């Protein structure tokens, strides 16, 4: 997961790489770090599954945050997100990729954009454009109380 973040969010070549070139670099980095014998195809297949699951988790967390009731805390929101995540999964009961989530939660692709309601019209915060490689706080850190 961290290899995907590092390669795909490279400020110099991240956006300009072809898909196959990106996965070759990810594989190289992964093998270098872990000594694994996985193939490029195996890594990209696993990423497709994780990408889908992480997206569902982000959506469940967003829904839980937007449905925040007075007196609830982060634990309540996570429990509610687990419930919504479980209802969207194909027989999966709960989200079990928390280590992966910790790696990607600051990436733009997985950022949770809080909804602000004024006069019943939702306004979406578009200020979250920081790279997940950034060590500074993001809006999701503030929302998550981190």
TIBASE-953754 format. One record per atom (N, C-alpha, C): residue number from 1; residue in one letter; x, y, z. Coordinates in Angstrom, 1 decimal. Last residue first. Layout:
# residues N
NUM, A, X, Y, Z
...
//
This chain:
# residues 146
146, X, -8.0, 14.1, 15.1
146, X, -6.6, 13.6, 15.2
146, X, -5.7, 14.8, 15.3
145, X, -10.7, 14.3, 14.6
145, X, -10.2, 14.7, 15.9
145, X, -8.8, 14.2, 16.2
144, X, -11.7, 14.1, 12.1
144, X, -11.6, 12.8, 12.9
144, X, -11.0, 13.1, 14.3
143, X, -11.6, 16.7, 11.3
143, X, -12.9, 16.1, 11.4
143, X, -12.8, 14.9, 12.3
142, X, -8.8, 17.0, 11.2
142, X, -9.6, 17.9, 12.0
142, X, -10.9, 17.2, 12.3
141, X, -8.2, 15.1, 9.3
141, X, -7.6, 15.0, 10.6
141, X, -8.4, 15.8, 11.6
140, X, -9.5, 16.1, 7.1
140, X, -10.0, 14.9, 7.7
140, X, -9.4, 14.6, 9.0
139, X, -8.0, 18.3, 6.5
139, X, -9.3, 18.6, 7.0
139, X, -9.9, 17.3, 7.6
138, X, -4.7, 17.5, 7.7
138, X, -5.6, 17.8, 6.7
138, X, -7.0, 18.0, 7.3
137, X, -1.5, 18.5, 8.9
137, X, -2.9, 18.1, 9.2
137, X, -3.7, 18.4, 8.0
136, X, 1.5, 17.4, 7.2
136, X, 0.6, 18.4, 7.9
136, X, -0.8, 17.9, 8.0
135, X, 2.9, 15.7, 5.7
135, X, 2.8, 15.4, 7.1
135, X, 2.0, 16.4, 7.9
134, X, 2.0, 14.5, 2.5
134, X, 2.2, 15.6, 3.4
134, X, 2.1, 15.2, 4.8
133, X, 1.2, 12.4, 1.0
133, X, 2.6, 12.4, 1.5
133, X, 2.9, 13.5, 2.5
132, X, -1.2, 13.0, 0.1
132, X, -1.2, 12.1, 1.2
132, X, 0.2, 12.0, 1.7
131, X, -1.5, 16.5, -0.7
131, X, -1.0, 15.2, -1.0
131, X, -1.0, 14.3, 0.2
130, X, -4.4, 18.5, -0.5
130, X, -3.1, 18.2, -0.1
130, X, -2.7, 16.7, -0.5
129, X, -6.9, 19.4, -0.9
129, X, -6.1, 19.1, -2.1
129, X, -4.7, 18.7, -1.7
128, X, -9.6, 20.5, 0.4
128, X, -8.7, 19.4, 0.6
128, X, -8.1, 19.0, -0.7
127, X, -11.3, 22.5, -0.2
127, X, -10.0, 22.9, 0.2
127, X, -9.1, 21.7, 0.4
126, X, -14.0, 22.3, -0.6
126, X, -13.1, 21.9, -1.7
126, X, -11.7, 22.2, -1.4
125, X, -16.7, 21.3, 1.1
125, X, -15.4, 21.9, 1.3
125, X, -14.5, 21.4, 0.2
124, X, -19.9, 21.8, -0.1
124, X, -18.8, 20.8, 0.1
124, X, -17.5, 21.6, 0.1
123, X, -23.0, 22.4, 1.3
123, X, -21.8, 23.0, 0.6
123, X, -20.7, 22.1, 0.9
122, X, -26.5, 21.9, 1.0
122, X, -25.1, 21.4, 1.4
122, X, -24.1, 22.1, 0.6
121, X, -28.9, 23.9, 2.4
121, X, -28.2, 23.7, 1.1
121, X, -26.8, 23.1, 1.4
120, X, -30.2, 24.6, 4.7
120, X, -30.6, 23.3, 4.1
120, X, -29.9, 23.1, 2.7
119, X, -28.9, 26.8, 5.6
119, X, -30.2, 27.0, 5.0
119, X, -30.6, 25.8, 4.2
118, X, -26.0, 25.0, 5.4
118, X, -26.5, 26.3, 5.7
118, X, -27.8, 26.5, 4.9
117, X, -24.0, 22.4, 6.2
117, X, -25.3, 22.7, 5.8
117, X, -25.7, 24.1, 6.3
116, X, -21.2, 20.8, 5.0
116, X, -21.6, 21.9, 5.8
116, X, -23.0, 22.3, 5.3
115, X, -19.6, 17.7, 5.0
115, X, -20.7, 18.5, 4.4
115, X, -21.1, 19.6, 5.4
114, X, -16.1, 16.9, 4.5
114, X, -17.3, 17.2, 5.4
114, X, -18.3, 18.0, 4.7
113, X, -14.7, 14.6, 2.7
113, X, -15.0, 16.0, 2.6
113, X, -16.3, 16.2, 3.4
112, X, -12.1, 12.5, 3.2
112, X, -13.5, 12.7, 3.6
112, X, -13.7, 14.2, 3.6
111, X, -9.9, 11.2, 0.7
111, X, -10.3, 12.2, 1.6
111, X, -11.7, 12.3, 1.9
110, X, -9.0, 9.4, -1.2
110, X, -9.8, 8.9, -0.1
110, X, -10.2, 9.9, 1.0
109, X, -7.7, 11.0, -3.1
109, X, -8.7, 10.0, -3.6
109, X, -9.6, 9.5, -2.4
108, X, -5.8, 12.3, -1.6
108, X, -6.9, 13.1, -2.1
108, X, -8.0, 12.1, -2.5
107, X, -4.7, 10.7, 1.4
107, X, -4.6, 10.8, -0.1
107, X, -5.9, 11.5, -0.6
106, X, -5.1, 10.1, 4.0
106, X, -4.7, 11.4, 3.7
106, X, -4.6, 11.7, 2.2
105, X, -5.5, 7.3, 4.1
105, X, -6.6, 8.2, 4.4
105, X, -6.3, 9.7, 4.1
104, X, -3.6, 5.4, 3.5
104, X, -4.1, 6.1, 2.4
104, X, -5.1, 7.2, 2.8
103, X, -2.7, 4.2, 5.9
103, X, -1.7, 4.6, 5.0
103, X, -2.3, 5.6, 3.9
102, X, -5.1, 3.6, 7.3
102, X, -4.1, 4.5, 7.9
102, X, -3.1, 5.0, 6.9
101, X, -6.1, 1.6, 5.5
101, X, -6.8, 2.9, 5.6
101, X, -5.8, 4.0, 6.3
100, X, -4.4, -0.5, 6.1
100, X, -4.3, 0.1, 4.8
100, X, -5.0, 1.5, 4.8
99, X, -5.2, -1.0, 8.7
99, X, -3.8, -0.6, 8.4
99, X, -3.7, 0.0, 7.1
98, X, -7.9, -1.7, 8.3
98, X, -7.6, -0.5, 9.0
98, X, -6.1, -0.1, 8.8
97, X, -9.6, -3.6, 7.0
97, X, -8.4, -3.1, 6.3
97, X, -7.9, -1.8, 7.0
96, X, -12.1, -4.6, 7.6
96, X, -10.9, -5.1, 8.3
96, X, -9.6, -4.7, 7.6
95, X, -15.4, -3.8, 8.2
95, X, -14.2, -3.3, 7.5
95, X, -13.0, -3.8, 8.3
94, X, -17.7, -6.6, 8.4
94, X, -17.1, -5.3, 8.9
94, X, -15.8, -5.0, 8.1
93, X, -19.0, -8.6, 6.9
93, X, -19.6, -8.0, 8.1
93, X, -19.0, -6.7, 8.5
92, X, -19.7, -9.4, 3.6
92, X, -18.7, -9.0, 4.6
92, X, -19.4, -8.3, 5.7
91, X, -21.6, -10.0, 1.7
91, X, -21.4, -10.9, 2.8
91, X, -20.4, -10.5, 3.8
90, X, -20.4, -7.7, 0.1
90, X, -21.0, -8.9, -0.4
90, X, -20.7, -10.0, 0.7
89, X, -21.3, -4.6, 1.7
89, X, -20.4, -5.6, 1.3
89, X, -21.1, -6.9, 0.9
88, X, -23.1, -2.8, 2.7
88, X, -22.8, -2.7, 1.3
88, X, -21.9, -3.8, 0.8
87, X, -23.4, -3.3, 5.4
87, X, -24.6, -3.5, 4.5
87, X, -24.3, -3.3, 3.1
86, X, -20.9, -2.8, 6.3
86, X, -21.4, -4.2, 6.3
86, X, -22.6, -4.4, 5.4
85, X, -20.9, 0.0, 6.2
85, X, -20.0, -0.7, 5.4
85, X, -20.5, -2.2, 5.2
84, X, -22.8, 0.5, 8.2
84, X, -23.1, 0.9, 6.8
84, X, -22.2, 0.1, 5.8
83, X, -21.4, -0.4, 10.4
83, X, -22.7, -1.0, 10.1
83, X, -23.1, -0.7, 8.6
82, X, -19.1, 1.1, 10.4
82, X, -19.0, -0.3, 10.2
82, X, -20.3, -0.9, 9.8
81, X, -20.3, 3.6, 10.9
81, X, -19.7, 3.4, 9.6
81, X, -19.5, 1.9, 9.3
80, X, -21.0, 3.2, 13.5
80, X, -22.1, 3.4, 12.5
80, X, -21.5, 3.2, 11.1
79, X, -18.5, 3.0, 14.7
79, X, -19.5, 1.9, 14.8
79, X, -20.6, 2.0, 13.7
78, X, -17.5, 5.5, 14.1
78, X, -16.9, 4.4, 13.5
78, X, -17.8, 3.2, 13.6
77, X, -19.3, 7.1, 15.6
77, X, -19.3, 7.3, 14.2
77, X, -18.6, 6.1, 13.5
76, X, -18.6, 6.2, 18.2
76, X, -19.9, 6.1, 17.7
76, X, -20.0, 6.1, 16.2
75, X, -15.9, 7.1, 18.3
75, X, -16.2, 5.7, 18.4
75, X, -17.6, 5.4, 17.9
74, X, -16.2, 9.9, 18.2
74, X, -15.6, 9.2, 17.1
74, X, -15.9, 7.7, 17.1
73, X, -19.5, 10.5, 19.7
73, X, -18.1, 10.7, 19.5
73, X, -17.5, 9.9, 18.4
72, X, -22.6, 12.2, 20.3
72, X, -21.8, 11.1, 19.7
72, X, -20.4, 11.5, 19.6
71, X, -23.9, 14.5, 21.0
71, X, -23.5, 13.6, 22.1
71, X, -22.7, 12.4, 21.6
70, X, -26.0, 14.7, 18.2
70, X, -25.5, 15.4, 19.4
70, X, -25.1, 14.3, 20.4
69, X, -25.0, 12.7, 15.4
69, X, -26.0, 13.2, 16.4
69, X, -25.3, 13.8, 17.6
68, X, -24.0, 12.7, 12.1
68, X, -23.6, 12.8, 13.5
68, X, -24.7, 13.4, 14.3
67, X, -24.1, 12.1, 9.5
67, X, -25.3, 11.7, 10.2
67, X, -25.0, 11.9, 11.7
66, X, -21.7, 12.7, 8.4
66, X, -22.8, 13.6, 8.0
66, X, -24.0, 13.3, 8.8
65, X, -20.3, 10.5, 9.5
65, X, -19.9, 11.9, 9.9
65, X, -21.1, 12.9, 9.6
64, X, -21.5, 8.4, 8.0
64, X, -21.5, 8.4, 9.5
64, X, -21.3, 9.9, 10.0
63, X, -20.7, 9.1, 5.4
63, X, -22.2, 9.0, 5.8
63, X, -22.3, 9.1, 7.3
62, X, -18.0, 8.8, 5.7
62, X, -18.6, 10.1, 5.3
62, X, -20.0, 10.2, 5.7
61, X, -17.7, 6.1, 6.2
61, X, -17.3, 7.1, 7.2
61, X, -17.9, 8.5, 6.9
60, X, -18.7, 5.1, 3.8
60, X, -19.4, 4.8, 5.1
60, X, -19.0, 5.8, 6.2
59, X, -16.8, 6.1, 2.0
59, X, -18.2, 6.5, 1.8
59, X, -19.0, 6.2, 3.1
58, X, -14.5, 4.8, 3.0
58, X, -14.6, 6.2, 3.0
58, X, -16.0, 6.7, 2.9
57, X, -15.3, 2.1, 2.4
57, X, -15.1, 2.6, 3.8
57, X, -15.2, 4.1, 3.9
56, X, -15.4, 2.1, -0.3
56, X, -16.6, 1.9, 0.4
56, X, -16.5, 2.3, 1.9
55, X, -12.7, 2.6, -0.8
55, X, -13.7, 3.6, -1.2
55, X, -15.0, 3.4, -0.5
54, X, -11.6, 0.2, 0.2
54, X, -11.3, 1.5, 0.9
54, X, -12.2, 2.6, 0.5
53, X, -12.7, -1.6, -1.6
53, X, -13.0, -1.7, -0.2
53, X, -12.7, -0.4, 0.5
52, X, -11.4, -0.7, -4.0
52, X, -12.9, -0.8, -3.9
52, X, -13.3, -0.8, -2.5
51, X, -8.7, -1.0, -3.3
51, X, -9.2, 0.3, -3.8
51, X, -10.8, 0.4, -3.6
50, X, -8.5, -3.8, -2.8
50, X, -8.4, -2.8, -1.7
50, X, -8.9, -1.4, -2.1
49, X, -8.9, -4.7, -5.5
49, X, -9.8, -5.1, -4.4
49, X, -9.8, -4.1, -3.3
48, X, -6.8, -3.5, -6.8
48, X, -8.2, -3.3, -7.3
48, X, -9.2, -3.6, -6.2
47, X, -4.6, -4.5, -5.4
47, X, -4.9, -3.1, -5.3
47, X, -6.4, -2.8, -5.8
46, X, -4.6, -7.1, -6.3
46, X, -4.9, -6.9, -4.9
46, X, -5.3, -5.4, -4.7
45, X, -3.9, -6.6, -9.0
45, X, -5.2, -7.3, -8.7
45, X, -5.6, -7.0, -7.2
44, X, -1.4, -5.5, -8.7
44, X, -2.5, -4.7, -9.3
44, X, -3.8, -5.3, -9.0
43, X, 0.0, -7.8, -7.7
43, X, -0.1, -6.5, -6.9
43, X, -1.3, -5.6, -7.4
42, X, -0.3, -9.6, -9.7
42, X, -0.8, -9.9, -8.4
42, X, -1.0, -8.7, -7.6
41, X, 1.0, -8.3, -11.8
41, X, -0.4, -8.7, -11.9
41, X, -1.0, -8.9, -10.6
40, X, 3.6, -8.3, -10.9
40, X, 3.0, -7.1, -11.1
40, X, 1.5, -7.3, -11.2
39, X, 4.0, -10.9, -8.4
39, X, 4.1, -10.4, -9.7
39, X, 3.4, -9.0, -9.8
38, X, 6.0, -11.6, -5.5
38, X, 4.7, -11.4, -6.1
38, X, 5.0, -10.7, -7.5
37, X, 8.1, -12.2, -3.9
37, X, 8.2, -12.7, -5.3
37, X, 6.9, -12.5, -6.0
36, X, 9.6, -9.8, -1.6
36, X, 8.5, -10.7, -2.1
36, X, 8.8, -11.1, -3.5
35, X, 11.2, -8.1, -0.3
35, X, 11.8, -9.3, -0.8
35, X, 10.8, -10.3, -1.4
34, X, 10.3, -5.6, 0.5
34, X, 9.8, -6.8, 1.2
34, X, 10.5, -8.1, 0.8
33, X, 11.5, -3.5, -0.9
33, X, 11.2, -3.4, 0.5
33, X, 11.0, -4.7, 1.2
32, X, 11.8, -4.5, -3.5
32, X, 13.0, -4.0, -2.8
32, X, 12.7, -3.9, -1.3
31, X, 9.2, -5.2, -4.1
31, X, 10.2, -6.2, -4.0
31, X, 11.4, -5.8, -3.2
30, X, 8.1, -2.5, -4.1
30, X, 7.6, -3.5, -3.2
30, X, 8.6, -4.7, -3.0
29, X, 9.6, -1.3, -6.2
29, X, 9.7, -0.8, -4.8
29, X, 9.2, -1.8, -3.8
28, X, 8.8, -2.9, -8.4
28, X, 10.2, -2.8, -8.0
28, X, 10.3, -2.3, -6.6
27, X, 6.0, -2.4, -8.3
27, X, 6.5, -3.8, -8.1
27, X, 8.0, -3.7, -7.7
26, X, 6.0, 0.3, -8.9
26, X, 5.4, -0.2, -7.6
26, X, 5.9, -1.5, -7.3
25, X, 7.0, 0.2, -11.5
25, X, 7.7, 0.9, -10.4
25, X, 7.2, 0.5, -9.0
24, X, 5.0, -1.2, -12.8
24, X, 6.4, -1.7, -12.8
24, X, 7.2, -1.1, -11.7
23, X, 2.9, 0.5, -12.4
23, X, 2.9, -0.8, -11.7
23, X, 4.2, -1.4, -11.8
22, X, 3.7, 2.7, -14.1
22, X, 3.4, 2.9, -12.7
22, X, 3.5, 1.6, -11.9
21, X, 3.7, 1.5, -16.6
21, X, 4.9, 2.0, -16.0
21, X, 4.8, 2.2, -14.5
20, X, 1.0, 1.0, -16.9
20, X, 1.9, -0.1, -16.9
20, X, 3.2, 0.3, -16.3
19, X, 0.0, 3.7, -17.0
19, X, -0.5, 2.7, -16.0
19, X, 0.5, 1.6, -15.8
18, X, 2.4, 6.3, -17.4
18, X, 1.5, 5.3, -18.0
18, X, 1.2, 4.3, -16.9
17, X, 2.9, 9.3, -15.5
17, X, 3.2, 7.9, -15.8
17, X, 2.1, 7.1, -16.5
16, X, 2.1, 11.8, -14.7
16, X, 2.6, 11.6, -16.1
16, X, 2.9, 10.2, -16.5
15, X, 1.6, 11.9, -12.1
15, X, 0.5, 12.1, -13.0
15, X, 0.9, 11.7, -14.4
14, X, 4.3, 11.4, -10.9
14, X, 3.0, 10.7, -10.5
14, X, 1.9, 10.8, -11.6
13, X, 6.7, 12.7, -11.2
13, X, 6.2, 11.9, -12.3
13, X, 4.9, 11.2, -12.0
12, X, 6.9, 14.6, -9.0
12, X, 7.6, 14.8, -10.3
12, X, 6.9, 14.0, -11.4
11, X, 5.5, 13.8, -6.8
11, X, 5.2, 15.1, -7.3
11, X, 5.8, 15.3, -8.7
10, X, 4.0, 10.7, -6.5
10, X, 5.3, 11.3, -6.7
10, X, 5.1, 12.6, -7.4
9, X, 1.9, 9.1, -6.0
9, X, 1.8, 10.5, -5.6
9, X, 3.1, 11.2, -5.7
8, X, 2.5, 6.6, -6.9
8, X, 1.4, 7.3, -7.6
8, X, 1.3, 8.7, -7.2
7, X, 4.7, 5.9, -5.1
7, X, 4.9, 6.0, -6.6
7, X, 3.8, 6.8, -7.2
6, X, 3.6, 6.1, -2.5
6, X, 4.8, 6.7, -2.8
6, X, 5.0, 6.9, -4.3
5, X, 1.2, 4.5, -2.7
5, X, 1.2, 5.9, -2.3
5, X, 2.4, 6.7, -2.8
4, X, 2.3, 2.0, -3.4
4, X, 1.4, 2.7, -4.3
4, X, 1.3, 4.2, -4.0
3, X, 3.8, 1.5, -1.1
3, X, 4.5, 1.6, -2.3
3, X, 3.6, 2.3, -3.4
2, X, 1.9, 1.3, 0.9
2, X, 2.7, 2.5, 0.9
2, X, 3.5, 2.6, -0.4
1, X, 0.8, -1.2, 0.0
1, X, 0.0, 0.0, 0.0
1, X, 0.9, 1.2, 0.0
//
